[in-house]
Amino acid sequence: MTDEPKSRPTDPELAHLPPPPARRVSLPEGPWDQSPAFDDEEATTRDTDAAIALPPTAPSPHATRATLTVVTGSFMGRTYSVEDAILLGRGRAAQVQLEDAGLSRVHACVRPTPDGGYEVEDLRSLNGTWIDGRRVERVRLQSGDRIHLGPNVVVTFAVLDAQAERLTQQLYESSVRDALTKASNRRYLAERLPSEVAYSVRHRTPLGLILFDVDHFKRINDTHGHLTGDDVLRDLAALVQRLIRAEDIFARYGGEEFVVVVRGIEHDNVGRFAERLRAAVEKLEVATDSGVLRVTVSLGYASLGELGEPARTAEGLLRLADARLYHAKRSGRNRVSGA
């Protein structure tokens, strides 16, 4: 077949007609580009290439990263990226620090290998590093391997693309964060506090806990509405987050109750910290539709060193702080109690 156009019919009756005009493939210039639908646009100098937003380039299938995800204990769900050698253990030197009595301070190391793979090495730990039921000294890792560190801790190794890694991180954050206040949630506190107590007892370091709630919070909800009550909790949590240290734990305990766990501070200084929180909240201004709303909090604090055996537990620490919180409320609210 050829691409030449077909010849015109030879019918004598049609011979006097002029040839048909050549077909044009470009749009004719005319009033279409001044349609009222486009009157609000500036005179255009656009070309087609600039006007069309191209989709982002798909990520390379090789743009992957190795990750370790904790699947047991108080950090369950937390994911760590393996970009270089990473240490696992219960000591401060470990990048993946997991408080468990069955772990050595520096228990194992996961690192990249020169050929692009990854390996795990046991660092002469007391209770060993295990994969597929066998104790290992050093072994190459495959995506999906479950690494058992001692008798209790399990970490999953995987090679993920950036999107899957981000989703894993988001799932972990949603599982341990309170959606309204962005503080840690009660489940996280229940898993983390026993570990903090165990560390404090083992290393003989101070550990304090402050329990507080918003005074007359029910009245705020009844008078201003629950949306305003939510605003109060959000603004209060944001304020506390700015006041605490990076190593402190801030969690929503329930309703309008919150907990701050403070490491390495003696009992008197825990009290001073609690008073600083109280004074800062007293100055807080919450914007509402009806104007500025001010709130106060009552706080109770306790230190692990005040407790003797067998009460030196996470439950015992919470119970003592809770009793002092109620003492602060019975004493008139907007105050601190630590004795």
VEXDREN-2710 file (C-alpha; in Angstrom, 1 decimal):
% VEXDREN-2710
k/r/px/py/pz
1/MET/0.0/0.0/0.0
2/THR/1.1/3.6/-0.6
3/ASP/0.4/6.7/1.3
4/GLU/-0.5/8.7/-1.8
5/PRO/-4.0/10.4/-1.8
6/LYS/-6.7/8.8/-3.8
7/SER/-7.4/10.5/-7.2
8/ARG/-10.6/12.4/-7.7
9/PRO/-13.5/10.7/-9.5
10/THR/-13.6/11.2/-13.2
11/ASP/-17.3/11.7/-13.5
12/PRO/-17.8/14.4/-16.2
13/GLU/-20.5/16.0/-14.1
14/LEU/-18.1/16.7/-11.3
15/ALA/-15.2/17.9/-13.4
16/HIS/-16.1/21.5/-13.2
17/LEU/-15.9/21.5/-9.3
18/PRO/-12.7/23.0/-7.7
19/PRO/-10.4/20.7/-5.9
20/PRO/-11.1/20.3/-2.2
21/PRO/-8.9/22.4/0.1
22/ALA/-5.9/20.8/1.7
23/ARG/-6.6/19.4/5.2
24/ARG/-5.0/21.4/8.0
25/VAL/-3.9/19.6/11.2
26/SER/-3.3/22.8/13.3
27/LEU/-6.1/24.6/15.0
28/PRO/-7.3/27.7/13.2
29/GLU/-6.6/31.0/14.7
30/GLY/-9.8/32.7/15.7
31/PRO/-12.1/33.8/18.5
32/TRP/-11.9/30.5/20.4
33/ASP/-8.9/31.7/22.4
34/GLN/-10.8/34.7/23.6
35/SER/-13.8/32.8/24.8
36/PRO/-15.6/34.3/27.9
37/ALA/-14.7/31.2/29.8
38/PHE/-11.1/32.3/29.8
39/ASP/-11.6/36.1/30.3
40/ASP/-9.9/36.0/33.7
41/GLU/-6.7/34.6/32.3
42/GLU/-3.9/36.9/31.3
43/ALA/-2.8/37.2/27.7
44/THR/-1.0/33.9/27.4
45/THR/2.5/33.2/26.2
46/ARG/2.2/29.6/27.3
47/ASP/3.2/26.7/25.2
48/THR/1.9/23.2/25.6
49/ASP/5.1/21.9/27.3
50/ALA/4.9/24.5/30.0
51/ALA/1.1/24.1/30.6
52/ILE/1.0/20.3/31.2
53/ALA/2.3/19.1/34.6
54/LEU/4.1/15.9/33.9
55/PRO/3.8/13.1/36.5
56/PRO/6.8/12.6/38.8
57/THR/9.3/10.1/37.6
58/ALA/8.7/6.7/39.1
59/PRO/11.2/5.8/41.7
60/SER/13.9/3.3/40.6
61/PRO/13.1/-0.2/41.6
62/HIS/16.6/-0.3/43.0
63/ALA/16.0/2.7/45.4
64/THR/15.6/0.4/48.4
65/ARG/16.9/0.5/52.0
66/ALA/17.4/-2.1/54.6
67/THR/15.3/-1.8/57.8
68/LEU/15.0/-3.4/61.2
69/THR/11.5/-3.5/62.8
70/VAL/11.0/-4.4/66.4
71/VAL/8.2/-6.9/66.8
72/THR/8.2/-7.5/70.5
73/GLY/8.3/-5.4/73.7
74/SER/7.8/-1.7/74.4
75/PHE/9.2/-0.6/71.1
76/MET/7.1/-3.0/69.0
77/GLY/6.6/-1.6/65.5
78/ARG/9.4/0.9/65.6
79/THR/11.5/0.8/62.4
80/TYR/15.2/1.7/62.1
81/SER/17.0/2.3/58.8
82/VAL/20.3/0.5/58.2
83/GLU/22.5/2.8/56.3
84/ASP/25.7/1.8/58.0
85/ALA/26.7/-0.6/60.8
86/ILE/24.0/-0.4/63.5
87/LEU/24.4/-1.7/67.1
88/LEU/21.5/-3.5/69.0
89/GLY/21.4/-3.9/72.7
90/ARG/20.2/-2.4/76.0
91/GLY/23.1/-0.1/76.6
92/ARG/23.4/3.6/75.7
93/ALA/25.9/2.8/73.0
94/ALA/23.4/0.9/70.9
95/GLN/21.6/2.8/68.2
96/VAL/18.7/0.3/68.6
97/GLN/18.3/0.5/72.3
98/LEU/15.9/-2.1/73.7
99/GLU/15.4/-2.4/77.5
100/ASP/15.2/-6.1/78.2
101/ALA/17.0/-8.1/80.9
102/GLY/17.9/-10.8/78.4
103/LEU/20.0/-8.5/76.2
104/SER/23.6/-7.6/76.6
105/ARG/24.5/-3.9/76.6
106/VAL/25.9/-4.3/73.1
107/HIS/24.3/-7.5/71.8
108/ALA/24.6/-7.6/68.0
109/CYS/25.5/-5.6/65.0
110/VAL/23.8/-5.4/61.6
111/ARG/25.9/-4.0/58.8
112/PRO/26.1/-3.7/55.0
113/THR/28.6/-6.0/53.2
114/PRO/30.9/-5.0/50.3
115/ASP/28.8/-6.9/47.8
116/GLY/25.7/-4.9/48.6
117/GLY/24.1/-7.4/51.0
118/TYR/23.7/-7.3/54.8
119/GLU/24.8/-9.4/57.7
120/VAL/24.3/-9.7/61.4
121/GLU/27.1/-10.5/63.9
122/ASP/26.7/-11.5/67.5
123/LEU/29.0/-9.5/69.7
124/ARG/29.8/-12.2/72.3
125/SER/26.4/-11.7/73.9
126/LEU/25.4/-13.8/76.9
127/ASN/22.2/-15.1/75.5
128/GLY/23.0/-15.2/71.9
129/THR/21.7/-14.2/68.5
130/TRP/19.4/-16.6/66.7
131/ILE/17.9/-17.0/63.2
132/ASP/15.6/-19.9/62.3
133/GLY/16.2/-21.6/65.6
134/ARG/19.9/-21.7/65.3
135/ARG/22.5/-19.7/67.2
136/VAL/24.7/-17.7/64.9
137/GLU/28.0/-15.9/65.2
138/ARG/27.9/-14.1/61.8
139/VAL/25.4/-14.8/59.0
140/ARG/24.2/-13.1/55.8
141/LEU/20.7/-11.8/56.1
142/GLN/17.8/-12.3/53.7
143/SER/14.8/-9.9/53.5
144/GLY/12.2/-11.3/55.9
145/ASP/14.6/-12.9/58.4
146/ARG/13.5/-12.7/62.1
147/ILE/16.5/-12.1/64.4
148/HIS/16.0/-13.3/67.9
149/LEU/18.2/-11.4/70.4
150/GLY/18.3/-13.4/73.6
151/PRO/15.1/-15.0/74.9
152/ASN/12.6/-12.2/74.5
153/VAL/13.4/-9.7/71.7
154/VAL/12.6/-10.3/68.0
155/VAL/13.6/-7.9/65.2
156/THR/12.6/-8.4/61.6
157/PHE/15.1/-7.5/58.8
158/ALA/13.6/-6.4/55.5
159/VAL/14.7/-4.5/52.4
160/LEU/12.0/-2.0/51.5
161/ASP/11.5/0.8/49.0
162/ALA/11.1/4.3/50.2
163/GLN/7.3/4.2/50.1
164/ALA/7.0/1.0/52.0
165/GLU/9.4/2.2/54.6
166/ARG/7.5/5.5/55.1
167/LEU/4.2/3.5/55.5
168/THR/5.8/1.3/58.1
169/GLN/7.0/4.4/60.0
170/GLN/3.5/5.9/59.8
171/LEU/1.9/2.8/61.1
172/TYR/4.2/2.7/64.1
173/GLU/3.6/6.4/64.9
174/SER/-0.2/5.9/64.6
175/SER/0.0/3.0/67.0
176/VAL/1.8/4.8/69.8
177/ARG/0.5/8.4/69.4
178/ASP/-2.7/9.9/70.6
179/ALA/-4.4/11.3/67.5
180/LEU/-5.7/14.5/69.2
181/THR/-2.8/15.7/71.2
182/LYS/0.2/13.9/69.5
183/ALA/1.4/12.8/72.9
184/SER/2.3/9.2/73.3
185/ASN/-0.8/7.0/74.1
186/ARG/-1.6/4.9/77.1
187/ARG/-0.6/1.7/75.4
188/TYR/2.9/3.0/74.8
189/LEU/3.2/4.2/78.4
190/ALA/2.1/0.9/79.7
191/GLU/4.8/-0.9/77.7
192/ARG/7.5/1.7/78.2
193/LEU/7.2/2.6/81.9
194/PRO/8.2/-0.9/83.2
195/SER/11.3/-0.7/81.1
196/GLU/12.2/2.6/82.5
197/VAL/11.7/1.3/86.0
198/ALA/13.8/-1.8/85.3
199/TYR/16.6/0.4/83.9
200/SER/16.4/2.8/86.9
201/VAL/16.6/-0.1/89.4
202/ARG/19.4/-1.9/87.5
203/HIS/21.6/1.2/87.1
204/ARG/20.5/3.0/90.4
205/THR/19.5/6.1/88.6
206/PRO/16.7/8.5/89.6
207/LEU/13.3/8.2/88.0
208/GLY/10.3/10.5/88.6
209/LEU/6.8/10.6/87.3
210/ILE/4.3/13.6/87.2
211/LEU/0.6/12.9/86.8
212/PHE/-1.7/15.9/86.1
213/ASP/-5.1/16.7/84.8
214/VAL/-7.1/19.8/83.7
215/ASP/-9.1/21.4/86.5
216/HIS/-12.9/21.5/85.9
217/PHE/-12.5/20.0/82.5
218/LYS/-16.1/18.8/82.5
219/ARG/-17.3/22.4/83.1
220/ILE/-15.3/23.5/80.1
221/ASN/-17.0/20.9/77.9
222/ASP/-20.4/21.7/79.2
223/THR/-20.0/25.5/78.9
224/HIS/-18.0/25.8/75.7
225/GLY/-18.5/22.5/73.9
226/HIS/-16.4/19.5/73.2
227/LEU/-14.6/21.1/70.3
228/THR/-13.3/23.8/72.6
229/GLY/-12.4/21.0/75.1
230/ASP/-10.3/19.4/72.3
231/ASP/-8.6/22.7/71.6
232/VAL/-7.7/23.0/75.3
233/LEU/-6.1/19.5/75.3
234/ARG/-4.2/20.2/72.0
235/ASP/-2.8/23.5/73.2
236/LEU/-1.9/22.1/76.6
237/ALA/-0.1/19.2/75.1
238/ALA/1.8/21.4/72.6
239/LEU/2.9/23.6/75.6
240/VAL/4.1/20.6/77.6
241/GLN/6.0/19.2/74.6
242/ARG/8.0/22.5/74.4
243/LEU/8.9/22.3/78.1
244/ILE/10.1/18.8/78.5
245/ARG/13.4/17.3/77.5
246/ALA/14.0/15.0/74.5
247/GLU/14.6/12.0/76.8
248/ASP/11.4/12.5/78.9
249/ILE/8.2/10.6/78.1
250/PHE/5.0/12.5/77.7
251/ALA/1.8/10.5/77.4
252/ARG/-2.0/11.0/77.5
253/TYR/-3.1/8.7/80.3
254/GLY/-6.8/9.1/79.7
255/GLY/-9.4/11.9/79.1
256/GLU/-7.8/15.1/80.5
257/GLU/-5.0/13.2/82.4
258/PHE/-1.4/13.2/81.3
259/VAL/1.9/11.7/82.5
260/VAL/5.4/13.0/82.2
261/VAL/8.2/10.4/83.0
262/VAL/11.5/12.2/83.9
263/ARG/14.9/10.4/84.0
264/GLY/17.9/11.3/86.1
265/ILE/16.2/13.9/88.3
266/GLU/16.2/13.7/92.1
267/HIS/12.8/14.1/93.9
268/ASP/13.1/17.8/94.8
269/ASN/13.9/18.7/91.3
270/VAL/11.0/16.7/90.0
271/GLY/8.9/18.9/92.2
272/ARG/10.4/22.0/90.8
273/PHE/9.8/20.8/87.2
274/ALA/6.2/20.0/88.1
275/GLU/5.8/23.6/89.5
276/ARG/7.2/25.0/86.2
277/LEU/4.6/23.0/84.3
278/ARG/1.8/24.3/86.5
279/ALA/2.9/28.0/86.2
280/ALA/3.3/27.7/82.4
281/VAL/-0.2/26.2/82.0
282/GLU/-1.7/28.9/84.2
283/LYS/-0.4/31.5/81.6
284/LEU/-1.7/29.6/78.6
285/GLU/-4.4/31.3/76.5
286/VAL/-6.7/29.2/74.4
287/ALA/-8.4/31.0/71.6
288/THR/-12.2/30.2/71.3
289/ASP/-15.1/31.6/69.4
290/SER/-16.2/33.4/72.6
291/GLY/-12.8/34.8/73.5
292/VAL/-9.7/33.7/75.3
293/LEU/-10.0/30.8/77.7
294/ARG/-7.6/30.1/80.6
295/VAL/-7.1/26.8/82.3
296/THR/-5.2/25.4/85.2
297/VAL/-3.9/21.9/86.1
298/SER/-3.3/20.0/89.3
299/LEU/-0.2/17.8/89.6
300/GLY/1.0/15.0/91.7
301/TYR/4.6/13.7/91.5
302/ALA/6.5/10.7/92.8
303/SER/10.0/9.2/92.6
304/LEU/10.9/5.6/92.3
305/GLY/13.4/6.0/95.2
306/GLU/10.5/6.7/97.6
307/LEU/9.3/3.1/97.1
308/GLY/10.6/0.0/98.8
309/GLU/10.2/-3.5/97.7
310/PRO/7.9/-5.0/96.5
311/ALA/6.2/-1.7/95.6
312/ARG/9.1/-0.4/93.4
313/THR/7.2/-1.1/90.2
314/ALA/5.6/0.9/87.4
315/GLU/2.2/0.4/89.0
316/GLY/3.5/1.4/92.4
317/LEU/5.0/4.6/91.0
318/LEU/1.7/5.5/89.2
319/ARG/-0.3/4.8/92.2
320/LEU/1.7/7.1/94.4
321/ALA/1.6/9.9/91.9
322/ASP/-2.1/9.4/91.5
323/ALA/-2.7/9.7/95.3
324/ARG/-0.8/13.0/95.3
325/LEU/-2.7/14.3/92.3
326/TYR/-6.0/13.8/94.2
327/HIS/-4.5/15.5/97.3
328/ALA/-3.6/18.5/95.1
329/LYS/-7.2/18.6/93.8
330/ARG/-8.7/18.3/97.3
331/SER/-6.4/21.1/98.5
332/GLY/-7.9/23.6/96.1
333/ARG/-6.6/22.7/92.6
334/ASN/-4.0/24.5/90.5
335/ARG/-1.3/23.3/92.7
336/VAL/1.5/20.6/93.0
337/SER/1.7/17.8/95.6
338/GLY/4.7/15.6/96.1
339/ALA/4.5/14.5/99.7
END
